[in-house]
């Protein structure tokens, strides 16, 4: 009898070419499907994710479903997979879901966190999980105004990379936040869905606003008019993490604890406070 299983997983995206299978590339989907097949070889395995993260993007609360026929009890799947997966992927929990439940189409929202290290000097321990922006102290009040303007249902074609197979570029931004803790700036965006490359293109524009290279008026004009040709900067992938996927009904027993991607705190050094621009 076919069963549908939902997983919530973490992965360090540094060594993967994103979630989706690609020929001759190591992907999260391909790695996961290979290990599921080792445990349940009866049928071909297709792992479906709530969000197709790009190359280098991390996840602390990605949700995946797959169908299986084998005898492994549901509660054993997490430990069985963790014993086979590389250290860069961890399964937090496996649960049974109805056969018509879908990790992507049943989701009500996805929430991403982007981390920016706004200190003057490099930090080895943050280089794979944040974007180092050191030339200017980011004005998070300006960035907050820009973010708040995104709330609601809008056409975000300006923030969509080429190659998307979506029929339209409408989506609803449900919640936004930005905070600074010393030299760390954290941005979170929650939406019903995200366009291909949307968060990274948005973050590139948002940082330009925070550095006062781009006015709020120009920021708004670009995305409201769908001027994709004027948006040339995309934030690097390693600062981005999918932290949570929400559904109408709670699926996982520990759902509230699955936002496990750390929020960092670093003191703002005197050099960061006093130097507005670092010369090359």
MOWOVEN-V857731 format. One record per residue. N is the residue number from 1. PSI is psi in radians with two decimals (NA if undefined). Layout:
N:PSI / N:PSI
This chain:
1:2.33 / 2:2.33 / 3:2.58 / 4:2.25 / 5:2.38 / 6:2.39 / 7:2.58 / 8:2.24 / 9:2.75 / 10:2.57 / 11:2.55 / 12:1.93 / 13:0.00 / 14:-0.68 / 15:0.20 / 16:2.61 / 17:0.86 / 18:-3.03 / 19:-0.88 / 20:2.47 / 21:2.36 / 22:2.51 / 23:2.31 / 24:0.48 / 25:2.60 / 26:2.06 / 27:2.83 / 28:-0.78 / 29:-0.83 / 30:-0.72 / 31:-0.77 / 32:-0.78 / 33:-0.66 / 34:-0.77 / 35:-0.61 / 36:-0.71 / 37:-0.56 / 38:-0.55 / 39:-0.45 / 40:1.34 / 41:0.11 / 42:-0.62 / 43:2.73 / 44:2.50 / 45:2.32 / 46:1.98 / 47:2.17 / 48:2.23 / 49:2.74 / 50:-0.54 / 51:2.35 / 52:1.57 / 53:2.56 / 54:2.98 / 55:2.23 / 56:-0.15 / 57:2.48 / 58:2.94 / 59:2.36 / 60:-0.21 / 61:0.69 / 62:2.47 / 63:2.37 / 64:2.54 / 65:2.69 / 66:2.79 / 67:2.50 / 68:2.89 / 69:-0.14 / 70:3.10 / 71:-0.01 / 72:2.21 / 73:2.58 / 74:-0.78 / 75:-0.15 / 76:-0.23 / 77:-0.69 / 78:-0.89 / 79:-0.63 / 80:-0.75 / 81:-0.71 / 82:-0.47 / 83:-0.23 / 84:-0.48 / 85:2.69 / 86:2.87 / 87:-0.32 / 88:-0.05 / 89:2.29 / 90:2.40 / 91:2.15 / 92:-0.62 / 93:2.61 / 94:2.33 / 95:2.76 / 96:2.41 / 97:2.78 / 98:2.65 / 99:-0.34 / 100:0.06 / 101:2.49 / 102:2.21 / 103:-0.65 / 104:-0.99 / 105:-0.39 / 106:-0.17 / 107:2.45 / 108:-0.44 / 109:2.81 / 110:2.52 / 111:2.23 / 112:2.61 / 113:2.33 / 114:2.27 / 115:2.28 / 116:2.23 / 117:1.92 / 118:0.47 / 119:2.87 / 120:-0.49 / 121:2.69 / 122:2.73 / 123:1.94 / 124:-0.66 / 125:-0.17 / 126:-0.08 / 127:-0.41 / 128:-0.03 / 129:0.25 / 130:2.82 / 131:2.12 / 132:1.91 / 133:1.89 / 134:-0.21 / 135:-0.60 / 136:2.62 / 137:2.10 / 138:2.36 / 139:1.73 / 140:-0.29 / 141:-0.75 / 142:-0.74 / 143:-0.65 / 144:-0.74 / 145:-0.71 / 146:-0.74 / 147:-0.80 / 148:-0.49 / 149:-0.32 / 150:-0.27 / 151:2.43 / 152:-3.07 / 153:2.11 / 154:2.89 / 155:2.01 / 156:0.64 / 157:-0.52 / 158:-0.41 / 159:0.56 / 160:2.15 / 161:2.71 / 162:2.58 / 163:0.00 / 164:2.51 / 165:0.25 / 166:2.57 / 167:-0.39 / 168:3.01 / 169:0.46 / 170:2.43 / 171:2.81 / 172:2.03 / 173:2.08 / 174:-0.53 / 175:2.53 / 176:2.66 / 177:2.68 / 178:2.46 / 179:2.73 / 180:2.34 / 181:1.68 / 182:-2.14 / 183:0.12 / 184:2.18 / 185:2.23 / 186:2.25 / 187:2.33 / 188:2.42 / 189:2.24 / 190:2.30 / 191:2.84 / 192:-0.51 / 193:2.84 / 194:2.47 / 195:2.87 / 196:2.02 / 197:0.15 / 198:-0.86 / 199:-0.71 / 200:-0.69 / 201:-0.71 / 202:-0.77 / 203:-0.62 / 204:-0.75 / 205:-0.69 / 206:-0.72 / 207:-0.65 / 208:-0.65 / 209:-0.81 / 210:-0.50 / 211:-0.03 / 212:0.45 / 213:-0.29 / 214:2.21 / 215:2.75 / 216:-0.68 / 217:-0.75 / 218:-0.69 / 219:-0.88 / 220:-0.75 / 221:-0.77 / 222:-0.88 / 223:-0.56 / 224:-0.51 / 225:-0.01 / 226:0.63 / 227:1.21 / 228:-0.59 / 229:-0.35 / 230:-0.11 / 231:1.71 / 232:-0.19 / 233:2.22 / 234:2.34 / 235:2.60 / 236:2.68 / 237:-0.49 / 238:-0.19 / 239:-0.06 / 240:2.42 / 241:2.29 / 242:1.93 / 243:-0.32 / 244:2.52 / 245:2.31 / 246:2.54 / 247:2.86 / 248:-0.71 / 249:2.49 / 250:2.29 / 251:-0.81 / 252:2.55 / 253:-0.47 / 254:0.56 / 255:-0.68 / 256:-0.24 / 257:0.16 / 258:-0.05 / 259:1.44 / 260:0.01 / 261:2.17 / 262:2.51 / 263:2.22 / 264:2.75 / 265:2.15 / 266:2.43 / 267:2.60 / 268:1.94 / 269:2.77 / 270:-0.65 / 271:-0.63 / 272:-0.59 / 273:-0.64 / 274:-0.40 / 275:2.00 / 276:-0.50 / 277:2.39 / 278:2.12 / 279:2.58 / 280:NA
